[in-house]
């Protein structure tokens, strides 16, 4: 996909994050990898108002060419994730309701449901708190994302990664759904957690989950 098509896809995905209830207004941010860098949503512009020219092209160090919009304040963790995770092609950051509620309690999302394994392990960790947009937040997120595809950010929100924008958005939506289920389970009792062995089996099965063989 060329850069022009990726710009439109990034805009469409950002708008979908609002329509699916994962973001509101200008909250959250999204990016997609390009050769030698990445495209990211700008700061302070509602997604419905975005044009292709508003998206910001940063190089692998997070440096923008002159004349562009200002990037999202969270450009740093996008840059750092791409630097250490070559398999990641897109990142979706949301302030979704239930996942953010858990993050504000600084709770991880444990193995209460087998679908937690969609994030790559037996939990979705909650990264330690740091001020938004700082190197400290990025460092904390990288720790929480070790061998995972997603994490919560304490008192903040969610980071979901994927091979492409479609998979990253789908994972962000799954984390929000699971977070709502976990909040409901906590409200009605003590959830029974699956053990590490079962979650390891589920993680292994997710390697082929939902994938059709070519006819």
BADO-783225 format. One record per atom (N, C-alpha, C): residue number from 0; residue in one letter; atom name; x, y, z. Coordinates in steps of 0.001 Angstrom, whole numbers, plus 524288, in hexadecimal, padded with zeros to 5 digits. Example, Ala and Ser with C-alpha at 12.3 -4.5 7.8 and 13.67 -1.06 7.14 Angstrom:
zavex|donu|sefi|c1|c2|c3
0|A|N|83386|7E9C6|81E78
0|A|CA|8300C|7EE6C|81E78
0|A|C|83390|7F31C|81E78
1|S|N|83232|7F736|81BA8
1|S|CA|83566|7FBDC|81BE4
1|S|C|83264|8001E|81EBE
END
This chain:
zavex|donu|sefi|c1|c2|c3
0|X|N|80353|7FB5B|80000
0|X|CA|80000|80000|80000
0|X|C|80379|804DA|80000
1|X|N|8026F|8088E|7FC7E
1|X|CA|805B4|80D38|7FC3D
1|X|C|8042C|8110A|80091
2|X|N|80755|81521|80128
2|X|CA|8067E|818BB|80580
2|X|C|80144|81B81|80527
3|X|N|7FF92|81CD2|80082
3|X|CA|7FA8C|81F75|7FFDD
3|X|C|7F618|81C14|801EA
4|X|N|7F633|8170F|8008C
4|X|CA|7F21F|8137D|8025C
4|X|C|7F276|812B2|80842
5|X|N|7F743|8126D|80A55
5|X|CA|7F7E6|811CD|80FFC
5|X|C|7F5D4|8168E|812ED
6|X|N|7F6A8|81B30|810BF
6|X|CA|7F49A|81FDF|81344
6|X|C|7EEA7|81F98|813B0
7|X|N|7EC0F|81DF4|80F84
7|X|CA|7E663|81D9B|80FBB
7|X|C|7E4A3|81955|81375
8|X|N|7E772|814F9|8137D
8|X|CA|7E60D|810BD|8170F
8|X|C|7E6C4|81260|81CB7
9|X|N|7EAD6|81562|81DD5
9|X|CA|7EBB0|8173B|82327
9|X|C|7E745|81AD7|824DF
10|X|N|7E591|81E43|82168
10|X|CA|7E128|821AD|822A4
10|X|C|7DC38|81E77|82393
11|X|N|7DB26|81AC5|82022
11|X|CA|7D679|81780|820B2
11|X|C|7D690|8147B|825D3
12|X|N|7DB22|81268|82743
12|X|CA|7DB97|80F5A|82C0E
12|X|C|7DAE6|812D7|830D4
13|X|N|7DD14|8178A|830A9
13|X|CA|7DC62|81B3E|834FA
13|X|C|7D698|81C77|835C3
14|X|N|7D3D1|81D41|8317F
14|X|CA|7CE30|81E5A|831E6
14|X|C|7CB38|8199B|833F6
15|X|N|7CCE5|814F5|83265
15|X|CA|7CA79|8103D|8346D
15|X|C|7CB3D|80FBE|83A57
16|X|N|7CFBF|81184|83C44
16|X|CA|7D0B3|81120|841EA
16|X|C|7CCC5|8145D|844F9
17|X|N|7CAE9|818A1|842AB
17|X|CA|7C6E6|81BD1|84529
17|X|C|7C193|8193A|8449B
18|X|N|7C061|81754|83FEE
18|X|CA|7BB39|814FD|83EFE
18|X|C|7BA72|81006|8422F
19|X|N|7BEBF|80D57|84365
19|X|CA|7BE5E|80898|84691
19|X|C|7BEB1|809B8|84C70
20|X|N|7BEC8|80EA6|84DE0
20|X|CA|7BEB0|8101F|85362
20|X|C|7C3DC|80F99|8562E
21|X|N|7C825|80F46|85340
21|X|CA|7CD45|80EA3|855B2
21|X|C|7CFD8|813DF|856DB
22|X|N|7CE8A|817D1|853E6
22|X|CA|7D094|81D19|854B2
22|X|C|7CC26|82100|85422
23|X|N|7CD25|825C0|855FA
23|X|CA|7C968|82A04|8557F
23|X|C|7CC68|82EFB|85442
24|X|N|7CA1B|8325D|8510F
24|X|CA|7CC9D|83754|84FE6
24|X|C|7D1FB|83690|84D8F
25|X|N|7D5EE|83894|85043
25|X|CA|7DB53|8380A|84E6D
25|X|C|7DE6F|83447|851CC
26|X|N|7DBCB|83125|85506
26|X|CA|7DEA1|82D96|85879
26|X|C|7E11B|82928|8555B
27|X|N|7E544|826F5|85797
27|X|CA|7E7F2|8229B|85517
27|X|C|7EB1F|82466|85061
28|X|N|7EDB4|820A4|84DE7
28|X|CA|7F0CC|821B8|84941
28|X|C|7F202|81C99|84689
29|X|N|7F33D|81CE3|84182
29|X|CA|7F439|8183D|83E63
29|X|C|7F8D5|81937|83AD0
30|X|N|7FB8C|81505|8396A
30|X|CA|7FFED|81582|835CC
30|X|C|8006B|81098|83286
31|X|N|8034F|8111E|82E38
31|X|CA|80465|80CAE|82AD7
31|X|C|80A04|80D29|828F1
32|X|N|80CB6|808C4|828B3
32|X|CA|81238|808C6|82731
32|X|C|812D5|809CD|8215A
33|X|N|816E5|80CB8|8201A
33|X|CA|8189B|80D8A|81ABC
33|X|C|81E66|80C1D|81A68
34|X|N|8207B|80B0F|815CE
34|X|CA|82617|80A2D|8156B
34|X|C|82921|80EDA|8179D
35|X|N|82C60|80DDA|81B80
35|X|CA|82F87|811FE|81DC4
35|X|C|82CBE|81582|8219A
36|X|N|827EB|81441|8230D
36|X|CA|8251B|8178B|826BB
36|X|C|81F71|815EF|8274C
37|X|N|81C0B|819C1|8285A
37|X|CA|81684|81882|82915
37|X|C|81332|81D67|82868
38|X|N|80E2A|81C77|82751
38|X|CA|80A36|8208E|8272D
38|X|C|8073D|8207B|82C4D
39|X|N|8060B|82511|82E7B
39|X|CA|80324|82558|8335B
39|X|C|7FF1A|829B5|83307
40|X|N|7FAE0|82921|835EF
40|X|CA|7F6E7|82D30|83620
40|X|C|7F914|8320C|838D3
41|X|N|7F746|836AE|83740
41|X|CA|7F934|83B86|83996
41|X|C|7F68B|83C92|83ED3
42|X|N|7F8CD|84016|841C4
42|X|CA|7F66E|84195|846B7
42|X|C|7F203|84583|845D7
43|X|N|7EDD2|844EB|848DB
43|X|CA|7E9D3|848F2|84939
43|X|C|7E601|8497B|844C0
44|X|N|7E5EA|845D0|84116
44|X|CA|7E242|84633|83CAD
44|X|C|7DE64|841A1|83CF8
45|X|N|7D945|842B8|83D5D
45|X|CA|7D570|83E77|83D6E
45|X|C|7D607|83B03|838A0
46|X|N|7D546|835F6|8395A
46|X|CA|7D636|8324C|83517
46|X|C|7D2AD|83349|83063
47|X|N|7CDEA|8350F|83159
47|X|CA|7CA6C|83619|82CF5
47|X|C|7CC3F|83AB7|829A8
48|X|N|7CFAE|83DF6|82BCB
48|X|CA|7D1A0|84283|828EF
48|X|C|7D6D7|84189|8264A
49|X|N|7D903|83CE1|826E6
49|X|CA|7DE2C|83BC9|824C3
49|X|C|7DE20|83B73|81ED0
50|X|N|7E238|83D85|81C7E
50|X|CA|7E351|83C97|816F9
50|X|C|7E885|839B8|8169E
51|X|N|7E9A8|837A6|81215
51|X|CA|7EE82|834B6|81169
51|X|C|7F347|8380C|812B1
52|X|N|7F309|83D0E|81174
52|X|CA|7F77A|84085|81263
52|X|C|7F856|841AB|81828
53|X|N|7F45F|840B6|81B6A
53|X|CA|7F4E7|841B2|82107
53|X|C|7F82E|83D8E|823C9
54|X|N|7F87A|838E8|8219D
54|X|CA|7FB76|834BB|82415
54|X|C|80142|83609|823EC
55|X|N|80409|8346E|827EF
55|X|CA|8097D|83601|8288E
55|X|C|80D18|83163|82767
56|X|N|810E0|83251|823F8
56|X|CA|814B9|82E5B|82292
56|X|C|8199A|82F46|825D9
57|X|N|81AC0|82B9E|82957
57|X|CA|81F65|82BE2|82C99
57|X|C|82354|827D4|82AC7
58|X|N|82849|82911|82B4C
58|X|CA|82C3E|8252F|829F6
58|X|C|82D05|82176|82E87
59|X|N|830AA|81DD8|82E0B
59|X|CA|83159|819C8|831FF
59|X|C|8331D|81BF1|8373F
60|X|N|83503|820D5|83752
60|X|CA|83696|82358|83C38
60|X|C|83238|826BB|83E7A
61|X|N|82DD8|8270A|83BAF
61|X|CA|8298B|82A51|83D6E
61|X|C|829FD|82FF1|83BB6
62|X|N|82D23|830F0|837CC
62|X|CA|82DF8|83646|835E0
62|X|C|82A83|8373B|8311E
63|X|N|827C0|83BA5|83121
63|X|CA|82451|83D08|82CC6
63|X|C|82703|840EB|8292F
64|X|N|825F0|8408A|82438
64|X|CA|827D2|8446E|82087
64|X|C|82506|84999|82192
65|X|N|82784|84E08|8206E
65|X|CA|82506|85325|82149
65|X|C|81FF9|853AE|81E30
66|X|N|81C69|856D7|82041
66|X|CA|817A1|85817|81D74
66|X|C|8131D|85475|81E83
67|X|N|813D6|85094|821D6
67|X|CA|80F94|84CF9|82310
67|X|C|80CA9|84EBD|827F8
68|X|N|8082F|84C5A|828DB
68|X|CA|80554|84D1A|82DB7
68|X|C|80898|84B0D|83247
69|X|N|8071D|84CA8|8370E
69|X|CA|80996|84A61|83BA5
69|X|C|8076B|844E0|83C77
70|X|N|80AC9|84107|83D87
70|X|CA|808D9|83BB1|83E57
70|X|C|80619|83B24|84398
71|X|N|8036B|836DE|84440
71|X|CA|8012A|83595|84954
71|X|C|8053F|83628|84D9C
72|X|N|8037E|837D9|85228
72|X|CA|80713|8385F|8569B
72|X|C|8096F|83324|8582D
73|X|N|80704|82EDF|8567D
73|X|CA|808F2|829AC|857DC
73|X|C|80C53|82740|85390
74|X|N|80E6D|82A7D|85016
74|X|CA|81196|82864|84BC7
74|X|C|81618|82507|84DC1
75|X|N|81813|82642|85274
75|X|CA|81CCF|823A7|85450
75|X|C|81C10|81DC4|8551D
76|X|N|817AD|81C32|85791
76|X|CA|81733|81685|8585A
76|X|C|81624|813B7|85337
77|X|N|813A1|81653|84F7D
77|X|CA|81314|813F8|84A50
77|X|C|8187F|81307|847F2
78|X|N|81BBE|81709|8481D
78|X|CA|82103|816B2|845F1
78|X|C|82422|81253|84889
79|X|N|823EA|81211|84DB5
79|X|CA|82703|80E36|85093
79|X|C|8250C|808A7|84FC1
80|X|N|81FE6|807FB|84F52
80|X|CA|81DC3|802C5|84E43
80|X|C|81F8A|800DC|848EE
81|X|N|81F25|8042E|844FD
81|X|CA|820E6|80298|83FC3
81|X|C|826B9|80137|83FBF
82|X|N|829CE|803F4|842ED
82|X|CA|82F73|8030C|842FE
82|X|C|830E1|7FDAE|84515
83|X|N|82DE2|7FBC7|848F3
83|X|CA|82F62|7F6D3|84B7A
83|X|C|82BE5|7F23E|849F0
84|X|N|827A3|7F34C|8471E
84|X|CA|823FB|7EF1D|845AD
84|X|C|82332|7EF24|83FBF
85|X|N|826B5|7ECAD|83CDD
85|X|CA|82663|7ECE5|83721
85|X|C|82176|7EA6C|834E5
86|X|N|81EE5|7E703|837E3
86|X|CA|81A24|7E487|835EE
86|X|C|81566|7E820|8363D
87|X|N|815CD|7EC6D|8390C
87|X|CA|81166|7F00A|839AE
87|X|C|81115|7F3AC|834F5
88|X|N|80C88|7F3B3|83278
88|X|CA|80BB7|7F70E|82DFA
88|X|C|8081F|7FB9C|82F04
89|X|N|80553|7FB71|8337E
89|X|CA|801A5|7FFA2|834C2
89|X|C|8009F|7FFA6|83A9F
90|X|N|7FF40|8043B|83C9E
90|X|CA|7FE2E|804EE|84230
90|X|C|7F935|80821|842C8
91|X|N|7F5C1|8064C|84637
91|X|CA|7F0F6|8091A|84780
91|X|C|7F0F1|80A1B|84D5F
92|X|N|7F0B7|80F12|84ED7
92|X|CA|7F081|810A4|85457
92|X|C|7EB1F|812F0|85562
93|X|N|7E86E|810F0|85961
93|X|CA|7E321|812B4|85A86
93|X|C|7E297|8142B|86043
94|X|N|7DE64|8171B|86149
94|X|CA|7DCC9|8185C|8669A
94|X|C|7D766|815EA|86786
95|X|N|7D6C3|8111C|865FC
95|X|CA|7D1A9|80E93|8663C
95|X|C|7CFDC|80DE6|86BEB
96|X|N|7CACC|80DB0|86CA3
96|X|CA|7C859|80E3D|871CE
96|X|C|7CA22|80A31|875D0
97|X|N|7C93F|8053C|874B4
97|X|CA|7CA33|8013E|878B1
97|X|C|7D002|80009|8795A
98|X|N|7D2DB|7FFF4|87511
98|X|CA|7D877|7FF03|87582
98|X|C|7DB0F|80379|8787B
99|X|N|7D95D|80845|87789
99|X|CA|7DB87|80CB4|87A64
99|X|C|7D9FA|80C85|88021
100|X|N|7D546|80A8E|88142
100|X|CA|7D3A1|80A07|886B9
100|X|C|7D740|80646|889A4
101|X|N|7D891|801CF|8872F
101|X|CA|7DC42|7FE2E|889A5
101|X|C|7E199|800BC|88A3B
102|X|N|7E33D|80396|88630
102|X|CA|7E855|8062D|88660
102|X|C|7E88C|80A37|88AC2
103|X|N|7E421|80CBD|88BD5
103|X|CA|7E3FD|8109B|89008
103|X|C|7E445|80E0C|89564
104|X|N|7E310|80909|895B7
104|X|CA|7E3E5|80609|89A7E
104|X|C|7E938|8035A|89A81
105|X|N|7EC10|80420|8963B
105|X|CA|7F138|801BD|8957B
105|X|C|7F0F1|7FBC8|895F5
106|X|N|7ECDB|7F9AC|89383
106|X|CA|7EC05|7F407|8937E
106|X|C|7ED4B|7F1E5|88E20
107|X|N|7EF9E|7ED59|88DEA
107|X|CA|7F035|7EAA6|888F7
107|X|C|7EB26|7E7E5|8879A
108|X|N|7EAC5|7E61E|882D2
108|X|CA|7E65D|7E2E3|8811D
108|X|C|7E839|7DD40|8815E
109|X|N|7E680|7DA33|88545
109|X|CA|7E89D|7D4F6|8860B
109|X|C|7E5D4|7D0E6|882AC
110|X|N|7E751|7CC00|88378
110|X|CA|7E542|7C7B0|88045
110|X|C|7DFDD|7C5EE|88222
111|X|N|7DC33|7C998|88269
111|X|CA|7D6DC|7C834|883F4
111|X|C|7D3E1|7C5D8|87F5F
112|X|N|7D5BB|7C6B9|87A9B
112|X|CA|7D332|7C4E7|875D1
112|X|C|7D781|7C357|87201
113|X|N|7D692|7BF32|86F15
113|X|CA|7DABB|7BD5D|86B9C
113|X|C|7DC41|7C155|86773
114|X|N|7D8A7|7C4EF|8660A
114|X|CA|7D9DD|7C8BC|861F6
114|X|C|7DE08|7CCAE|86396
115|X|N|7DF52|7CCD9|8689B
115|X|CA|7E3BC|7D01E|86A48
115|X|C|7E8AC|7CE96|86748
116|X|N|7E8F4|7C9A4|865B6
116|X|CA|7ED81|7C7C1|862C8
116|X|C|7EE18|7CA6B|85D7B
117|X|N|7EA14|7CD0C|85B9B
117|X|CA|7EA8C|7CFEA|856B1
117|X|C|7EEBB|7D420|85700
118|X|N|7EFF5|7D5D2|85BC2
118|X|CA|7F40A|7D9C1|85C87
118|X|C|7F968|7D74E|85D20
119|X|N|7F9C1|7D21C|85C8C
119|X|CA|7FEDB|7CF97|85C4E
119|X|C|800B7|7CCDF|86125
120|X|N|7FDA5|7CCD2|86557
120|X|CA|7FF65|7CA37|86A21
120|X|C|7FAE1|7C925|86DC2
121|X|N|7FC21|7C84A|872C1
121|X|CA|7F80D|7C6F7|87689
121|X|C|7F606|7CBB9|87977
122|X|N|7F768|7D068|877B2
122|X|CA|7F563|7D539|87A02
122|X|C|7F663|7D9B7|87636
123|X|N|7F393|7DDEE|87727
123|X|CA|7F4E5|7E2EE|874B5
123|X|C|7F708|7E646|8791F
124|X|N|7FC20|7E727|87916
124|X|CA|7FE96|7E9F1|87D65
124|X|C|7FD06|7EFB3|87D73
125|X|N|7FD8E|7F20D|88218
125|X|CA|7FCCA|7F7A7|882A0
125|X|C|8021A|7FA30|88387
126|X|N|803B6|7FD95|87FF2
126|X|CA|808B8|8003F|8806A
126|X|C|80895|80410|884FB
127|X|N|80CFB|804C4|88788
127|X|CA|80D68|80897|88BBD
127|X|C|80C18|80E0A|889B5
128|X|N|80A2D|81149|88D36
128|X|CA|8088E|8168D|88BAC
128|X|C|80D3D|81A07|88A7A
129|X|N|80C9B|81D3C|88680
129|X|CA|81025|82193|8855A
129|X|C|80D01|825A6|88261
130|X|N|80EB5|82A7E|88285
130|X|CA|80C07|82EC3|87FD5
130|X|C|80BBC|82DB8|879F6
131|X|N|8074E|82F17|877A1
131|X|CA|80697|82E09|8720E
131|X|C|80AD2|830C5|86EDD
132|X|N|80C64|82E3A|86AA2
132|X|CA|81015|83082|866FA
132|X|C|815C3|83076|868AD
133|X|N|816F0|82DEE|86D08
133|X|CA|81C49|82E15|86F14
133|X|C|81F56|8292D|86DA9
134|X|N|82498|82984|86DCD
134|X|CA|827C3|824CE|86D13
134|X|C|826A1|820AE|8712E
135|X|N|82540|82260|875F0
135|X|CA|82415|81EA5|87A18
135|X|C|81F41|81B64|878CE
136|X|N|81B3D|81DE7|8769C
136|X|CA|81693|81AF6|87516
136|X|C|817EE|816F9|870EA
137|X|N|81B05|81890|86D1B
137|X|CA|81C84|814FA|868F1
137|X|C|81F8C|81059|86B1D
138|X|N|8233D|81159|86EA0
138|X|CA|8264C|80D1F|870F6
138|X|C|822D1|80967|87405
139|X|N|81F1B|80B7E|876EB
139|X|CA|81B8C|8082E|879EF
139|X|C|8181C|804E2|8765B
140|X|N|81661|80730|87212
140|X|CA|8131E|8044F|86E57
140|X|C|81631|7FFD4|86BE4
141|X|N|81B1B|800B3|86A8E
141|X|CA|81E3F|7FC92|8682F
141|X|C|81EDD|7F7F4|86BDB
142|X|N|81F77|7F8FF|870E8
142|X|CA|81FDA|7F4BF|874BC
142|X|C|81AC3|7F1A3|874DA
143|X|N|81650|7F45E|87516
143|X|CA|81141|7F1B6|87553
143|X|C|81006|7EEBC|87057
144|X|N|8124B|7F061|86BFC
144|X|CA|81143|7EDDE|866F2
144|X|C|814FE|7E961|865B7
145|X|N|818A8|7E842|8692D
145|X|CA|81C32|7E3E5|86823
145|X|C|8190F|7DEE6|86756
146|X|N|819EF|7DC2E|86307
146|X|CA|8171E|7D77D|86151
146|X|C|81128|7D821|86187
147|X|N|80F47|7DCC4|8608B
147|X|CA|809B4|7DDE8|86052
147|X|C|80894|7E157|85B94
148|X|N|8039D|7E14D|859FA
148|X|CA|801E3|7E4A0|855A9
148|X|C|7FF0B|7E97B|85795
149|X|N|7FDDA|7E9AD|85CA5
149|X|CA|7FAE8|7EE10|85ECA
149|X|C|7FC3D|7EEC5|86485
150|X|N|7FB36|7F371|86678
150|X|CA|7FBC5|7F471|86C09
150|X|C|7F818|7F8D5|86D97
151|X|N|7F70F|7F943|872A3
151|X|CA|7F475|7FDC4|874D9
151|X|C|7F89D|801A1|87693
152|X|N|7F71F|8068B|876F1
152|X|CA|7FA85|80AAA|878FA
152|X|C|7F7EF|80CDD|87DD3
153|X|N|7FA94|80C9E|88240
153|X|CA|7F846|80E43|88734
153|X|C|7F612|813CA|886DE
154|X|N|7F129|81460|888C1
154|X|CA|7EE84|81970|888DD
154|X|C|7EE59|81C13|8837C
155|X|N|7EDBA|818D4|87F69
155|X|CA|7EE35|81AFD|87A27
155|X|C|7EAC9|8181A|87639
156|X|N|7EC7B|81393|87452
156|X|CA|7E98C|810F2|87035
156|X|C|7EC0D|80BEB|86E75
157|X|N|7EC1B|80B05|86952
157|X|CA|7EDA4|80604|8670B
157|X|C|7F149|806EA|8626D
158|X|N|7F50B|80361|861CB
158|X|CA|7F810|80308|85CF0
158|X|C|7F70B|7FDA6|85AA6
159|X|N|7F575|7FD7A|855B4
159|X|CA|7F4D1|7F892|852E1
159|X|C|7F824|7F8C8|84DF8
160|X|N|7FAEC|7F48C|84CE9
160|X|CA|7FE41|7F450|84847
160|X|C|7FC4C|7F000|844A0
161|X|N|7FE17|7F044|83FCB
161|X|CA|7FC9A|7EC40|83C0C
161|X|C|80014|7EC73|83746
162|X|N|7FF92|7E878|83403
162|X|CA|80281|7E861|82F26
162|X|C|800B4|7ECB2|82B7C
163|X|N|7FBCD|7EE6B|82C2B
163|X|CA|7F994|7F288|828E8
163|X|C|7F56E|7F565|82C0D
164|X|N|7F33B|7F974|829BF
164|X|CA|7EF63|7FC9E|82C8C
164|X|C|7EA7D|7F98C|82DEB
165|X|N|7E8DD|7F614|82A77
165|X|CA|7E424|7F2FF|82B77
165|X|C|7E4CA|7EFA1|83045
166|X|N|7E932|7ECEF|830B5
166|X|CA|7EA04|7E974|8352A
166|X|C|7EAEE|7EC82|83A33
167|X|N|7ED8E|7F0F6|839E5
167|X|CA|7EE6E|7F41A|83E92
167|X|C|7E948|7F64C|840AA
168|X|N|7E5E0|7F82C|83D30
168|X|CA|7E0D1|7FA2E|83EE2
168|X|C|7DD74|7F5C8|8411A
169|X|N|7DD8D|7F138|83EA1
169|X|CA|7DA79|7ECCE|8408D
169|X|C|7DC44|7EB3C|84602
170|X|N|7E15A|7EB5B|846FE
170|X|CA|7E347|7E9EF|84C2D
170|X|C|7E1B3|7EE0A|85034
171|X|N|7E1FC|7F304|84ECF
171|X|CA|7E03F|7F71C|85266
171|X|C|7DA84|7F667|853D5
172|X|N|7D762|7F4F1|85003
172|X|CA|7D1D2|7F408|85105
172|X|C|7D10B|7EF36|8546E
173|X|N|7D424|7EB1A|8538F
173|X|CA|7D3C1|7E661|856BE
173|X|C|7D54E|7E780|85C64
174|X|N|7D974|7EA92|85D2F
174|X|CA|7DB16|7EBF2|8627D
174|X|C|7D6CC|7EEF5|8654A
175|X|N|7D442|7F283|86292
175|X|CA|7D001|7F56A|864FA
175|X|C|7CB6E|7F1D5|8665B
176|X|N|7CA05|7EE3D|862E2
176|X|CA|7C5D0|7EA8D|86400
176|X|C|7C721|7E72A|868BA
177|X|N|7CBDE|7E51D|868DA
177|X|CA|7CD87|7E1E8|86D49
177|X|C|7CD93|7E505|8725A
178|X|N|7CF3B|7E9E6|87205
178|X|CA|7CF5F|7ED2C|876B1
178|X|C|7C9E7|7EE0B|878D8
179|X|N|7C61C|7EEC6|8755B
179|X|CA|7C0B5|7EF3E|8771C
179|X|C|7BEC0|7EA4D|879A8
180|X|N|7C00C|7E5D5|8776B
180|X|CA|7BE80|7E0D3|879B8
180|X|C|7C10D|7E005|87F0D
181|X|N|7C60B|7E191|87F76
181|X|CA|7C8C8|7E0DC|8846C
181|X|C|7C680|7E466|888A4
182|X|N|7C538|7E937|8873E
182|X|CA|7C2BB|7ECB4|88B05
182|X|C|7BD85|7EA73|88CDE
183|X|N|7BA80|7E829|8893E
183|X|CA|7B589|7E5BD|88AB5
183|X|C|7B66A|7E108|88E37
184|X|N|7BA6B|7DDE8|88D00
184|X|CA|7BB9A|7D958|89041
184|X|C|7BD34|7DAFE|895BE
185|X|N|7C04A|7DF23|89624
185|X|CA|7C1DB|7E10F|89B4B
185|X|C|7BD2C|7E30E|89E65
186|X|N|7B96F|7E566|89B9B
186|X|CA|7B4DE|7E799|89E3A
186|X|C|7B13F|7E366|8A05C
187|X|N|7B19C|7DEAA|89E35
187|X|CA|7AE0F|7DA74|89FD0
187|X|C|7B0BA|7D62A|8A2F7
188|X|N|7B5CC|7D6CC|8A409
188|X|CA|7B886|7D2CC|8A70E
188|X|C|7BE55|7D2E7|8A5F4
189|X|N|7C0C4|7CE71|8A6C7
189|X|CA|7C663|7CDE7|8A5E0
189|X|C|7C737|7CA7A|8A111
190|X|N|7C935|7CC9D|89CD4
190|X|CA|7C9F4|7C97D|89814
190|X|C|7CDB5|7C4F0|8990B
191|X|N|7CC91|7C07C|896AE
191|X|CA|7D00B|7BBF3|896E0
191|X|C|7D3E9|7BC6F|89267
192|X|N|7D8F0|7BC65|8939B
192|X|CA|7DCEE|7BD29|88FA0
192|X|C|7DEBE|7B7FA|88D61
193|X|N|7DFE8|7B7F9|88858
193|X|CA|7E238|7B370|885CE
193|X|C|7E7F5|7B318|88759
194|X|N|7E9F5|7AE44|887CF
194|X|CA|7EF5C|7ADBF|8898A
194|X|C|7F32C|7AE90|88501
195|X|N|7F82F|7AEEC|88663
195|X|CA|7FC37|7B037|88285
195|X|C|7FC8E|7AC1F|87E3A
196|X|N|7FBE0|7A720|87FA2
196|X|CA|7FC3E|7A2F9|87BBA
196|X|C|7F7E8|7A36F|877AC
197|X|N|7F32A|7A485|8797C
197|X|CA|7EECD|7A51D|875CE
197|X|C|7EFA5|7A9DA|87256
198|X|N|7F171|7AE25|87494
198|X|CA|7F24B|7B2CF|87164
198|X|C|7F6AA|7B1F4|86D6D
199|X|N|7FA99|7AEDE|86EDA
199|X|CA|7FEC0|7ADA0|86B13
199|X|C|7FC8A|7AA83|86687
200|X|N|7F8E5|7A6E9|867A5
200|X|CA|7F65E|7A3F6|8636D
200|X|C|7F336|7A795|85FE7
201|X|N|7F071|7AB42|86253
201|X|CA|7ED38|7AED4|85F44
201|X|C|7F0A6|7B26C|85BEA
202|X|N|7F4E1|7B471|85E29
202|X|CA|7F870|7B7BE|85B2D
202|X|C|7FA76|7B4CF|85664
203|X|N|7FBDF|7AFD6|85728
203|X|CA|7FDCA|7ACAE|852CA
203|X|C|7F992|7ABFB|84EA6
204|X|N|7F4C4|7AB31|8504F
204|X|CA|7F084|7AA73|84C89
204|X|C|7EF4B|7AF7E|8499A
205|X|N|7F05A|7B3EE|84C0E
205|X|CA|7EF5E|7B8E7|84970
205|X|C|7F2FB|7B9C1|844CC
206|X|N|7F72D|7B6CA|84467
206|X|CA|7FAA7|7B75F|83FE9
206|X|C|7F7EC|7B60B|83ACC
207|X|N|7F3FB|7B2AF|83B17
207|X|CA|7F109|7B154|8365E
207|X|C|7EB3C|7B2CC|836C2
208|X|N|7E9BD|7B565|83AFA
208|X|CA|7E44C|7B6C9|83BFF
208|X|C|7E240|7BA8B|837CF
209|X|N|7DDC8|7B941|83598
209|X|CA|7DB38|7BCC4|831E7
209|X|C|7DDC7|7BD16|82C8F
210|X|N|7E176|7B9B0|82B7C
210|X|CA|7E43C|7B9ED|82679
210|X|C|7E25A|7B57C|822ED
211|X|N|7E0A5|7B6E3|81E3F
211|X|CA|7DEBD|7B30C|81A7D
211|X|C|7E343|7B118|8171F
212|X|N|7E329|7AC18|815E0
212|X|CA|7E6E1|7AA10|81217
212|X|C|7E576|7AC0A|80CAB
213|X|N|7E967|7ACEA|80966
213|X|CA|7E851|7AE79|80416
213|X|C|7E5B2|7A9FE|8012B
214|X|N|7E16B|7AB11|7FE4A
214|X|CA|7DEC8|7A6BF|7FB71
214|X|C|7E21E|7A4AB|7F712
END
